[in-house]
Amino acid sequence: MIGFLSYLVFFTTIASILAIAALGLNLQWGNTGLFNGGVVAFFGAGAYGTLLLGGAPQSDHIGGFDLLYPIALLGGMIVAGLLAWIVGILTIRLRHDYLAISTFGVAVAFENLMRNAQWLAGGAKGLRGFERPLREFLGDGFLYNVSFLIIVLFILLSVYFFLELLVSSPFGRLLRAIREDEYAARSLGKNPTNIRLTAFVVGSIVMGLAGGLYGAFYAFVSPQDILPMLTFQIWAMLIVGGAGNNKGAIFGAFLIWAAWTSSGWLLSRFAPIETQLYTGSIQYVLIGVVIVTMLLWRPQGLFPERLVISQPGER
């Protein structure tokens, strides 16, 4: 029973962290129409930034400033935001598939940099030496994991309500107006480029927050954690849940993570030995099948976007 509860806590923690990243993507794609193909770069920037700032000094790479975890987490979010600002300045005028290709290239470049630049973040060995927050008081067992889960759930709800307020505000309606018809918004005196850049940076900061929580939970991050597959997983979460709906993004995150973990368990438990060698590849195919099926069967997702009607007098 304890083992099941421990796994349930672990599952909910990771699903909640990925739900935060899906909320960031939903702001970019669901509300603004920005096709970010490099989600994992901003997720990874938050993870690496947090562990570099909050980790112990290491002889083989920079960082190790031993900052308090909240400060290190904020620093990781800033790193993700700065990366998004730089990428956005260079690419935000691109549209759809061009933006997707360029941001995907950023993600591949980021993963290769982290893998090969050992002086920067440990290279292929990854980042170690990070002290999990409150570990000296709670230990490393079940109590710690439950406490961390409560913190993650609180942050998830905070991000959800913040984004709900944002997208229901005049700024949120402006995002959707630009998504639907940028030229009409421009004719009304708006600056779509700056607004799209703002949404891109804010969404990436949210992804960086998710990455910082992920790195702290494992007290370790490596290039294996920021492979392109994570981008496709988070996209699948949003597509299944429903782009433009924050509740859908959260529900999709839990549903896809449950499908991912359960498929891995079923394949390792019941598939022939020869098939088990290709478990990861089979799971990649399954993610692709899920995305294509949802786009064909229910492109609006399980929770379609709810349009907010402006009240008289609002602009």
ZADO-1210 file (C-alpha; in nm, 4 decimals, padded with zeros to 6 digits):
<atoms>
<atom x="00.0000" y="00.0000" z="00.0000" code="MET" pos="1"/>
<atom x="00.2816" y="00.2412" z="00.0888" code="ILE" pos="2"/>
<atom x="00.4526" y="00.1580" z="-00.2383" code="GLY" pos="3"/>
<atom x="00.1371" y="00.2419" z="-00.4337" code="PHE" pos="4"/>
<atom x="00.0941" y="00.5710" z="-00.2469" code="LEU" pos="5"/>
<atom x="00.4578" y="00.6591" z="-00.3083" code="SER" pos="6"/>
<atom x="00.4173" y="00.5988" z="-00.6798" code="TYR" pos="7"/>
<atom x="00.0910" y="00.7959" z="-00.6845" code="LEU" pos="8"/>
<atom x="00.2693" y="01.0918" z="-00.5234" code="VAL" pos="9"/>
<atom x="00.5538" y="01.0621" z="-00.7750" code="PHE" pos="10"/>
<atom x="00.3130" y="01.0370" z="-01.0693" code="PHE" pos="11"/>
<atom x="00.1073" y="01.3373" z="-00.9556" code="THR" pos="12"/>
<atom x="00.4188" y="01.5469" z="-00.8963" code="THR" pos="13"/>
<atom x="00.5601" y="01.4904" z="-01.2453" code="ILE" pos="14"/>
<atom x="00.2182" y="01.5276" z="-01.4109" code="ALA" pos="15"/>
<atom x="00.1618" y="01.8570" z="-01.2271" code="SER" pos="16"/>
<atom x="00.5021" y="01.9893" z="-01.3325" code="ILE" pos="17"/>
<atom x="00.4312" y="01.8985" z="-01.6949" code="LEU" pos="18"/>
<atom x="00.0867" y="02.0594" z="-01.6607" code="ALA" pos="19"/>
<atom x="00.2588" y="02.3873" z="-01.5710" code="ILE" pos="20"/>
<atom x="00.4663" y="02.3608" z="-01.8893" code="ALA" pos="21"/>
<atom x="00.1492" y="02.2832" z="-02.0881" code="ALA" pos="22"/>
<atom x="-00.0127" y="02.5977" z="-01.9460" code="LEU" pos="23"/>
<atom x="00.2817" y="02.8013" z="-02.0734" code="GLY" pos="24"/>
<atom x="00.2436" y="02.6456" z="-02.4182" code="LEU" pos="25"/>
<atom x="-00.1291" y="02.7132" z="-02.4079" code="ASN" pos="26"/>
<atom x="-00.0639" y="03.0846" z="-02.3615" code="LEU" pos="27"/>
<atom x="00.1633" y="03.0812" z="-02.6648" code="GLN" pos="28"/>
<atom x="-00.0298" y="02.8555" z="-02.9013" code="TRP" pos="29"/>
<atom x="-00.3827" y="02.8306" z="-02.7624" code="GLY" pos="30"/>
<atom x="-00.4259" y="03.2030" z="-02.6989" code="ASN" pos="31"/>
<atom x="-00.1758" y="03.3713" z="-02.9315" code="THR" pos="32"/>
<atom x="-00.1228" y="03.1255" z="-03.2161" code="GLY" pos="33"/>
<atom x="00.2551" y="03.0987" z="-03.1684" code="LEU" pos="34"/>
<atom x="00.3808" y="02.7583" z="-03.2833" code="PHE" pos="35"/>
<atom x="00.6658" y="02.6976" z="-03.0381" code="ASN" pos="36"/>
<atom x="00.8520" y="02.3850" z="-03.1456" code="GLY" pos="37"/>
<atom x="01.1244" y="02.4333" z="-02.8866" code="GLY" pos="38"/>
<atom x="00.9359" y="02.3942" z="-02.5592" code="VAL" pos="39"/>
<atom x="01.2096" y="02.1768" z="-02.4162" code="VAL" pos="40"/>
<atom x="01.4710" y="02.4528" z="-02.4579" code="ALA" pos="41"/>
<atom x="01.2881" y="02.6859" z="-02.2203" code="PHE" pos="42"/>
<atom x="01.1990" y="02.4005" z="-01.9858" code="PHE" pos="43"/>
<atom x="01.5656" y="02.3016" z="-01.9842" code="GLY" pos="44"/>
<atom x="01.6832" y="02.6609" z="-01.9366" code="ALA" pos="45"/>
<atom x="01.4749" y="02.6802" z="-01.6208" code="GLY" pos="46"/>
<atom x="01.6050" y="02.3465" z="-01.4935" code="ALA" pos="47"/>
<atom x="01.9702" y="02.4166" z="-01.5657" code="TYR" pos="48"/>
<atom x="01.9473" y="02.7751" z="-01.4437" code="GLY" pos="49"/>
<atom x="01.7911" y="02.6691" z="-01.1143" code="THR" pos="50"/>
<atom x="02.0456" y="02.3955" z="-01.0448" code="LEU" pos="51"/>
<atom x="02.3425" y="02.6100" z="-01.1460" code="LEU" pos="52"/>
<atom x="02.2329" y="02.8896" z="-00.9139" code="LEU" pos="53"/>
<atom x="02.1237" y="02.6687" z="-00.6250" code="GLY" pos="54"/>
<atom x="02.3805" y="02.3888" z="-00.6465" code="GLY" pos="55"/>
<atom x="02.7039" y="02.3385" z="-00.4559" code="ALA" pos="56"/>
<atom x="03.0332" y="02.4512" z="-00.6142" code="PRO" pos="57"/>
<atom x="03.1746" y="02.2049" z="-00.8657" code="GLN" pos="58"/>
<atom x="03.5263" y="02.1953" z="-01.0052" code="SER" pos="59"/>
<atom x="03.4356" y="02.0978" z="-01.3610" code="ASP" pos="60"/>
<atom x="03.1746" y="02.3600" z="-01.4515" code="HIS" pos="61"/>
<atom x="03.0508" y="02.7079" z="-01.3651" code="ILE" pos="62"/>
<atom x="02.7774" y="02.7814" z="-01.1137" code="GLY" pos="63"/>
<atom x="02.7470" y="02.6397" z="-00.7666" code="GLY" pos="64"/>
<atom x="02.6316" y="02.9604" z="-00.6016" code="PHE" pos="65"/>
<atom x="02.4363" y="02.7816" z="-00.3247" code="ASP" pos="66"/>
<atom x="02.1484" y="03.0288" z="-00.3439" code="LEU" pos="67"/>
<atom x="01.8262" y="02.9626" z="-00.1559" code="LEU" pos="68"/>
<atom x="01.5894" y="02.7539" z="-00.3632" code="TYR" pos="69"/>
<atom x="01.3199" y="03.0231" z="-00.4195" code="PRO" pos="70"/>
<atom x="01.5904" y="03.2614" z="-00.5436" code="ILE" pos="71"/>
<atom x="01.7471" y="02.9923" z="-00.7603" code="ALA" pos="72"/>
<atom x="01.4053" y="02.9029" z="-00.9026" code="LEU" pos="73"/>
<atom x="01.3374" y="03.2678" z="-00.9817" code="LEU" pos="74"/>
<atom x="01.6800" y="03.2854" z="-01.1462" code="GLY" pos="75"/>
<atom x="01.5969" y="02.9820" z="-01.3601" code="GLY" pos="76"/>
<atom x="01.2751" y="03.1491" z="-01.4719" code="MET" pos="77"/>
<atom x="01.4712" y="03.4625" z="-01.5630" code="ILE" pos="78"/>
<atom x="01.7177" y="03.2528" z="-01.7655" code="VAL" pos="79"/>
<atom x="01.4258" y="03.0955" z="-01.9547" code="ALA" pos="80"/>
<atom x="01.2727" y="03.4392" z="-02.0088" code="GLY" pos="81"/>
<atom x="01.5984" y="03.5869" z="-02.1394" code="LEU" pos="82"/>
<atom x="01.6441" y="03.2958" z="-02.3782" code="LEU" pos="83"/>
<atom x="01.2854" y="03.3425" z="-02.4984" code="ALA" pos="84"/>
<atom x="01.3390" y="03.7154" z="-02.5453" code="TRP" pos="85"/>
<atom x="01.6516" y="03.6577" z="-02.7553" code="ILE" pos="86"/>
<atom x="01.4828" y="03.3852" z="-02.9616" code="VAL" pos="87"/>
<atom x="01.1683" y="03.5948" z="-02.9934" code="GLY" pos="88"/>
<atom x="01.3512" y="03.9021" z="-03.1166" code="ILE" pos="89"/>
<atom x="01.5016" y="03.6898" z="-03.3949" code="LEU" pos="90"/>
<atom x="01.2015" y="03.4741" z="-03.4873" code="THR" pos="91"/>
<atom x="00.8746" y="03.6276" z="-03.3686" code="ILE" pos="92"/>
<atom x="00.7945" y="03.7736" z="-03.7121" code="ARG" pos="93"/>
<atom x="00.7961" y="03.4234" z="-03.8611" code="LEU" pos="94"/>
<atom x="00.4677" y="03.2415" z="-03.9063" code="ARG" pos="95"/>
<atom x="00.3464" y="02.8927" z="-03.8210" code="HIS" pos="96"/>
<atom x="00.5747" y="02.6263" z="-03.9691" code="ASP" pos="97"/>
<atom x="00.8674" y="02.8683" z="-04.0072" code="TYR" pos="98"/>
<atom x="00.8441" y="02.9636" z="-03.6399" code="LEU" pos="99"/>
<atom x="00.8080" y="02.5970" z="-03.5442" code="ALA" pos="100"/>
<atom x="01.1206" y="02.4982" z="-03.7391" code="ILE" pos="101"/>
<atom x="01.3308" y="02.7818" z="-03.6006" code="SER" pos="102"/>
<atom x="01.2290" y="02.7199" z="-03.2382" code="THR" pos="103"/>
<atom x="01.2814" y="02.3457" z="-03.2820" code="PHE" pos="104"/>
<atom x="01.6312" y="02.4277" z="-03.4038" code="GLY" pos="105"/>
<atom x="01.6865" y="02.6319" z="-03.0869" code="VAL" pos="106"/>
<atom x="01.5858" y="02.3299" z="-02.8775" code="ALA" pos="107"/>
<atom x="01.8260" y="02.0999" z="-03.0638" code="VAL" pos="108"/>
<atom x="02.1058" y="02.3568" z="-03.0317" code="ALA" pos="109"/>
<atom x="02.0386" y="02.3969" z="-02.6589" code="PHE" pos="110"/>
<atom x="02.0472" y="02.0204" z="-02.5987" code="GLU" pos="111"/>
<atom x="02.3735" y="01.9875" z="-02.7931" code="ASN" pos="112"/>
<atom x="02.5270" y="02.2780" z="-02.6020" code="LEU" pos="113"/>
<atom x="02.4388" y="02.1206" z="-02.2687" code="MET" pos="114"/>
<atom x="02.5698" y="01.7829" z="-02.3869" code="ARG" pos="115"/>
<atom x="02.9058" y="01.9043" z="-02.5146" code="ASN" pos="116"/>
<atom x="02.9971" y="02.2128" z="-02.3108" code="ALA" pos="117"/>
<atom x="03.1178" y="02.0425" z="-01.9928" code="GLN" pos="118"/>
<atom x="03.2625" y="02.3691" z="-01.8605" code="TRP" pos="119"/>
<atom x="02.9149" y="02.5204" z="-01.8668" code="LEU" pos="120"/>
<atom x="02.6861" y="02.2640" z="-01.7049" code="ALA" pos="121"/>
<atom x="02.8646" y="01.9321" z="-01.6659" code="GLY" pos="122"/>
<atom x="02.8219" y="01.8098" z="-02.0222" code="GLY" pos="123"/>
<atom x="02.6776" y="01.4631" z="-02.0770" code="ALA" pos="124"/>
<atom x="02.7200" y="01.3814" z="-01.7056" code="LYS" pos="125"/>
<atom x="02.4627" y="01.6436" z="-01.6162" code="GLY" pos="126"/>
<atom x="02.4359" y="01.8664" z="-01.3111" code="LEU" pos="127"/>
<atom x="02.4716" y="01.7184" z="-00.9635" code="ARG" pos="128"/>
<atom x="02.5422" y="01.8591" z="-00.6202" code="GLY" pos="129"/>
<atom x="02.2024" y="02.0240" z="-00.5756" code="PHE" pos="130"/>
<atom x="02.0595" y="02.0078" z="-00.2240" code="GLU" pos="131"/>
<atom x="01.6857" y="01.9413" z="-00.2385" code="ARG" pos="132"/>
<atom x="01.4999" y="02.2228" z="-00.0575" code="PRO" pos="133"/>
<atom x="01.4030" y="02.1462" z="00.3072" code="LEU" pos="134"/>
<atom x="01.5766" y="01.8096" z="00.2869" code="ARG" pos="135"/>
<atom x="01.7476" y="01.8586" z="00.6241" code="GLU" pos="136"/>
<atom x="01.4068" y="01.8935" z="00.7910" code="PHE" pos="137"/>
<atom x="01.2027" y="01.6362" z="00.6000" code="LEU" pos="138"/>
<atom x="01.4608" y="01.3784" z="00.4902" code="GLY" pos="139"/>
<atom x="01.4439" y="01.1991" z="00.1564" code="ASP" pos="140"/>
<atom x="01.1467" y="00.9726" z="00.2093" code="GLY" pos="141"/>
<atom x="00.7725" y="00.9716" z="00.1612" code="PHE" pos="142"/>
<atom x="00.7114" y="01.2787" z="00.3785" code="LEU" pos="143"/>
<atom x="00.9447" y="01.4887" z="00.1649" code="TYR" pos="144"/>
<atom x="00.7785" y="01.3807" z="-00.1587" code="ASN" pos="145"/>
<atom x="00.4321" y="01.4595" z="-00.0217" code="VAL" pos="146"/>
<atom x="00.5498" y="01.8032" z="00.0931" code="SER" pos="147"/>
<atom x="00.7058" y="01.8743" z="-00.2460" code="PHE" pos="148"/>
<atom x="00.3843" y="01.7644" z="-00.4177" code="LEU" pos="149"/>
<atom x="00.1813" y="02.0092" z="-00.2083" code="ILE" pos="150"/>
<atom x="00.4157" y="02.2906" z="-00.3115" code="ILE" pos="151"/>
<atom x="00.3922" y="02.1910" z="-00.6781" code="VAL" pos="152"/>
<atom x="00.0117" y="02.1748" z="-00.6643" code="LEU" pos="153"/>
<atom x="00.0012" y="02.5195" z="-00.5027" code="PHE" pos="154"/>
<atom x="00.2233" y="02.6582" z="-00.7795" code="ILE" pos="155"/>
<atom x="00.0131" y="02.4838" z="-01.0468" code="LEU" pos="156"/>
<atom x="-00.3051" y="02.6425" z="-00.9120" code="LEU" pos="157"/>
<atom x="-00.1354" y="02.9815" z="-00.8835" code="SER" pos="158"/>
<atom x="-00.0189" y="02.9661" z="-01.2459" code="VAL" pos="159"/>
<atom x="-00.3644" y="02.8500" z="-01.3560" code="TYR" pos="160"/>
<atom x="-00.5469" y="03.1377" z="-01.1859" code="PHE" pos="161"/>
<atom x="-00.2881" y="03.3897" z="-01.3055" code="PHE" pos="162"/>
<atom x="-00.3313" y="03.2779" z="-01.6666" code="LEU" pos="163"/>
<atom x="-00.7094" y="03.2679" z="-01.6297" code="GLU" pos="164"/>
<atom x="-00.7048" y="03.6299" z="-01.5181" code="LEU" pos="165"/>
<atom x="-00.4620" y="03.7187" z="-01.7954" code="LEU" pos="166"/>
<atom x="-00.6594" y="03.5632" z="-02.0820" code="VAL" pos="167"/>
<atom x="-00.9905" y="03.7055" z="-01.9551" code="SER" pos="168"/>
<atom x="-00.8434" y="04.0570" z="-01.9364" code="SER" pos="169"/>
<atom x="-00.8383" y="04.3032" z="-02.2277" code="PRO" pos="170"/>
<atom x="-00.4807" y="04.1895" z="-02.2944" code="PHE" pos="171"/>
<atom x="-00.6008" y="03.8300" z="-02.3306" code="GLY" pos="172"/>
<atom x="-00.8708" y="03.9331" z="-02.5744" code="ARG" pos="173"/>
<atom x="-00.6065" y="04.1218" z="-02.7698" code="LEU" pos="174"/>
<atom x="-00.3987" y="03.8011" z="-02.7886" code="LEU" pos="175"/>
<atom x="-00.6917" y="03.6153" z="-02.9402" code="ARG" pos="176"/>
<atom x="-00.7633" y="03.9018" z="-03.1782" code="ALA" pos="177"/>
<atom x="-00.4047" y="03.8852" z="-03.3065" code="ILE" pos="178"/>
<atom x="-00.4320" y="03.5070" z="-03.3332" code="ARG" pos="179"/>
<atom x="-00.7461" y="03.5327" z="-03.5462" code="GLU" pos="180"/>
<atom x="-00.6595" y="03.8343" z="-03.7640" code="ASP" pos="181"/>
<atom x="-00.3329" y="04.0162" z="-03.7073" code="GLU" pos="182"/>
<atom x="-00.3992" y="04.2706" z="-03.9805" code="TYR" pos="183"/>
<atom x="-00.7306" y="04.3727" z="-03.8265" code="ALA" pos="184"/>
<atom x="-00.5598" y="04.4225" z="-03.4904" code="ALA" pos="185"/>
<atom x="-00.2884" y="04.6281" z="-03.6564" code="ARG" pos="186"/>
<atom x="-00.5504" y="04.8450" z="-03.8260" code="SER" pos="187"/>
<atom x="-00.6838" y="04.9326" z="-03.4796" code="LEU" pos="188"/>
<atom x="-00.3472" y="05.0745" z="-03.3765" code="GLY" pos="189"/>
<atom x="-00.2114" y="04.7674" z="-03.1936" code="LYS" pos="190"/>
<atom x="00.1440" y="04.6379" z="-03.2248" code="ASN" pos="191"/>
<atom x="00.1129" y="04.2625" z="-03.2869" code="PRO" pos="192"/>
<atom x="00.4888" y="04.2031" z="-03.2858" code="THR" pos="193"/>
<atom x="00.5412" y="04.3378" z="-02.9338" code="ASN" pos="194"/>
<atom x="00.2318" y="04.1643" z="-02.8031" code="ILE" pos="195"/>
<atom x="00.3315" y="03.8299" z="-02.9555" code="ARG" pos="196"/>
<atom x="00.6801" y="03.8709" z="-02.8083" code="LEU" pos="197"/>
<atom x="00.5319" y="03.9406" z="-02.4640" code="THR" pos="198"/>
<atom x="00.3164" y="03.6278" z="-02.4807" code="ALA" pos="199"/>
<atom x="00.6125" y="03.4231" z="-02.6019" code="PHE" pos="200"/>
<atom x="00.8340" y="03.5387" z="-02.3145" code="VAL" pos="201"/>
<atom x="00.5659" y="03.4953" z="-02.0457" code="VAL" pos="202"/>
<atom x="00.4791" y="03.1457" z="-02.1697" code="GLY" pos="203"/>
<atom x="00.8479" y="03.0514" z="-02.1730" code="SER" pos="204"/>
<atom x="00.8951" y="03.1808" z="-01.8179" code="ILE" pos="205"/>
<atom x="00.6147" y="02.9474" z="-01.7113" code="VAL" pos="206"/>
<atom x="00.7951" y="02.6617" z="-01.8887" code="MET" pos="207"/>
<atom x="01.1148" y="02.7629" z="-01.7077" code="GLY" pos="208"/>
<atom x="00.9264" y="02.7462" z="-01.3780" code="LEU" pos="209"/>
<atom x="00.8225" y="02.3897" z="-01.4630" code="ALA" pos="210"/>
<atom x="01.1832" y="02.3035" z="-01.5489" code="GLY" pos="211"/>
<atom x="01.3096" y="02.4471" z="-01.2199" code="GLY" pos="212"/>
<atom x="01.0612" y="02.2362" z="-01.0241" code="LEU" pos="213"/>
<atom x="01.1553" y="01.9282" z="-01.2267" code="TYR" pos="214"/>
<atom x="01.5270" y="01.9770" z="-01.1608" code="GLY" pos="215"/>
<atom x="01.4727" y="02.0334" z="-00.7896" code="ALA" pos="216"/>
<atom x="01.2546" y="01.7241" z="-00.7544" code="PHE" pos="217"/>
<atom x="01.5218" y="01.4988" z="-00.9028" code="TYR" pos="218"/>
<atom x="01.8138" y="01.7115" z="-00.7727" code="ALA" pos="219"/>
<atom x="01.9693" y="01.6362" z="-01.1106" code="PHE" pos="220"/>
<atom x="01.9321" y="01.7337" z="-01.4744" code="VAL" pos="221"/>
<atom x="02.1143" y="01.6103" z="-01.7837" code="SER" pos="222"/>
<atom x="02.0816" y="01.6365" z="-02.1624" code="PRO" pos="223"/>
<atom x="01.8678" y="01.3205" z="-02.1510" code="GLN" pos="224"/>
<atom x="01.5984" y="01.5226" z="-01.9742" code="ASP" pos="225"/>
<atom x="01.5721" y="01.7814" z="-02.2515" code="ILE" pos="226"/>
<atom x="01.5413" y="01.5657" z="-02.5609" code="LEU" pos="227"/>
<atom x="01.2956" y="01.6813" z="-02.8329" code="PRO" pos="228"/>
<atom x="01.0541" y="01.4074" z="-02.7285" code="MET" pos="229"/>
<atom x="00.9531" y="01.6159" z="-02.4268" code="LEU" pos="230"/>
<atom x="00.8340" y="01.8898" z="-02.6626" code="THR" pos="231"/>
<atom x="00.6089" y="01.6429" z="-02.8435" code="PHE" pos="232"/>
<atom x="00.4748" y="01.5089" z="-02.5137" code="GLN" pos="233"/>
<atom x="00.3759" y="01.8557" z="-02.3967" code="ILE" pos="234"/>
<atom x="00.2219" y="01.9328" z="-02.7361" code="TRP" pos="235"/>
<atom x="00.0225" y="01.6097" z="-02.7136" code="ALA" pos="236"/>
<atom x="-00.0999" y="01.7149" z="-02.3683" code="MET" pos="237"/>
<atom x="-00.2286" y="02.0443" z="-02.5037" code="LEU" pos="238"/>
<atom x="-00.3812" y="01.8989" z="-02.8207" code="ILE" pos="239"/>
<atom x="-00.5642" y="01.6247" z="-02.6314" code="VAL" pos="240"/>
<atom x="-00.6793" y="01.8532" z="-02.3513" code="GLY" pos="241"/>
<atom x="-00.7816" y="02.1402" z="-02.5749" code="GLY" pos="242"/>
<atom x="-00.5805" y="02.4392" z="-02.6968" code="ALA" pos="243"/>
<atom x="-00.7120" y="02.7681" z="-02.5614" code="GLY" pos="244"/>
<atom x="-00.8519" y="02.6082" z="-02.2454" code="ASN" pos="245"/>
<atom x="-00.6324" y="02.6068" z="-01.9341" code="ASN" pos="246"/>
<atom x="-00.8375" y="02.3327" z="-01.7697" code="LYS" pos="247"/>
<atom x="-00.7915" y="02.1248" z="-02.0807" code="GLY" pos="248"/>
<atom x="-00.4149" y="02.1779" z="-02.0702" code="ALA" pos="249"/>
<atom x="-00.4017" y="02.0441" z="-01.7133" code="ILE" pos="250"/>
<atom x="-00.6331" y="01.7509" z="-01.7857" code="PHE" pos="251"/>
<atom x="-00.4378" y="01.6629" z="-02.0998" code="GLY" pos="252"/>
<atom x="-00.1105" y="01.6654" z="-01.9038" code="ALA" pos="253"/>
<atom x="-00.2399" y="01.4107" z="-01.6546" code="PHE" pos="254"/>
<atom x="-00.4022" y="01.1982" z="-01.9242" code="LEU" pos="255"/>
<atom x="-00.0989" y="01.1820" z="-02.1532" code="ILE" pos="256"/>
<atom x="00.1431" y="01.1241" z="-01.8654" code="TRP" pos="257"/>
<atom x="-00.0795" y="00.8380" z="-01.7450" code="ALA" pos="258"/>
<atom x="-00.0832" y="00.6914" z="-02.0972" code="ALA" pos="259"/>
<atom x="00.2950" y="00.7299" z="-02.1268" code="TRP" pos="260"/>
<atom x="00.3772" y="00.5627" z="-01.7946" code="THR" pos="261"/>
<atom x="00.1164" y="00.2886" z="-01.8269" code="SER" pos="262"/>
<atom x="00.2241" y="00.2019" z="-02.1821" code="SER" pos="263"/>
<atom x="00.5844" y="00.1717" z="-02.0653" code="GLY" pos="264"/>
<atom x="00.4794" y="-00.0549" z="-01.7790" code="TRP" pos="265"/>
<atom x="00.2587" y="-00.2733" z="-02.0008" code="LEU" pos="266"/>
<atom x="00.5287" y="-00.3136" z="-02.2646" code="LEU" pos="267"/>
<atom x="00.7940" y="-00.4004" z="-02.0071" code="SER" pos="268"/>
<atom x="00.5627" y="-00.6446" z="-01.8310" code="ARG" pos="269"/>
<atom x="00.3789" y="-00.8267" z="-02.1078" code="PHE" pos="270"/>
<atom x="00.5566" y="-00.7654" z="-02.4377" code="ALA" pos="271"/>
<atom x="00.8034" y="-01.0249" z="-02.5737" code="PRO" pos="272"/>
<atom x="01.1667" y="-00.9718" z="-02.4825" code="ILE" pos="273"/>
<atom x="01.2509" y="-00.8781" z="-02.8399" code="GLU" pos="274"/>
<atom x="00.9829" y="-00.6062" z="-02.8336" code="THR" pos="275"/>
<atom x="01.0904" y="-00.4687" z="-02.4971" code="GLN" pos="276"/>
<atom x="01.4174" y="-00.3566" z="-02.6529" code="LEU" pos="277"/>
<atom x="01.2149" y="-00.1053" z="-02.8528" code="TYR" pos="278"/>
<atom x="00.9850" y="00.0156" z="-02.5739" code="THR" pos="279"/>
<atom x="01.0984" y="00.3764" z="-02.6046" code="GLY" pos="280"/>
<atom x="01.0541" y="00.3796" z="-02.9817" code="SER" pos="281"/>
<atom x="00.7088" y="00.2247" z="-02.9533" code="ILE" pos="282"/>
<atom x="00.6086" y="00.4918" z="-02.7027" code="GLN" pos="283"/>
<atom x="00.7281" y="00.7623" z="-02.9440" code="TYR" pos="284"/>
<atom x="00.5083" y="00.6125" z="-03.2142" code="VAL" pos="285"/>
<atom x="00.2135" y="00.6031" z="-02.9730" code="LEU" pos="286"/>
<atom x="00.2547" y="00.9746" z="-02.8972" code="ILE" pos="287"/>
<atom x="00.2497" y="01.0470" z="-03.2700" code="GLY" pos="288"/>
<atom x="-00.0614" y="00.8325" z="-03.3157" code="VAL" pos="289"/>
<atom x="-00.2362" y="01.0150" z="-03.0308" code="VAL" pos="290"/>
<atom x="-00.1591" y="01.3566" z="-03.1809" code="ILE" pos="291"/>
<atom x="-00.2711" y="01.2601" z="-03.5335" code="VAL" pos="292"/>
<atom x="-00.5852" y="01.0843" z="-03.4052" code="THR" pos="293"/>
<atom x="-00.6936" y="01.3833" z="-03.1984" code="MET" pos="294"/>
<atom x="-00.6307" y="01.6248" z="-03.4853" code="LEU" pos="295"/>
<atom x="-00.8471" y="01.4113" z="-03.7142" code="LEU" pos="296"/>
<atom x="-01.1187" y="01.3114" z="-03.4658" code="TRP" pos="297"/>
<atom x="-01.1494" y="01.6118" z="-03.2355" code="ARG" pos="298"/>
<atom x="-00.9104" y="01.8929" z="-03.3307" code="PRO" pos="299"/>
<atom x="-01.0560" y="02.1227" z="-03.0638" code="GLN" pos="300"/>
<atom x="-00.9517" y="01.8749" z="-02.7906" code="GLY" pos="301"/>
<atom x="-01.1531" y="01.7222" z="-02.5086" code="LEU" pos="302"/>
<atom x="-01.2090" y="02.0652" z="-02.3532" code="PHE" pos="303"/>
<atom x="-01.2657" y="02.3167" z="-02.6357" code="PRO" pos="304"/>
<atom x="-01.1825" y="02.6824" z="-02.5953" code="GLU" pos="305"/>
<atom x="-01.4503" y="02.8908" z="-02.4263" code="ARG" pos="306"/>
<atom x="-01.4884" y="03.2319" z="-02.5863" code="LEU" pos="307"/>
<atom x="-01.5187" y="03.5220" z="-02.3442" code="VAL" pos="308"/>
<atom x="-01.7771" y="03.7814" z="-02.4482" code="ILE" pos="309"/>
<atom x="-01.6760" y="04.1404" z="-02.3827" code="SER" pos="310"/>
<atom x="-01.9071" y="04.3417" z="-02.1598" code="GLN" pos="311"/>
<atom x="-02.0465" y="04.6741" z="-02.2841" code="PRO" pos="312"/>
<atom x="-01.7991" y="04.9525" z="-02.2354" code="GLY" pos="313"/>
<atom x="-01.4905" y="04.7225" z="-02.2319" code="GLU" pos="314"/>
<atom x="-01.2209" y="04.7675" z="-02.4936" code="ARG" pos="315"/>
</atoms>
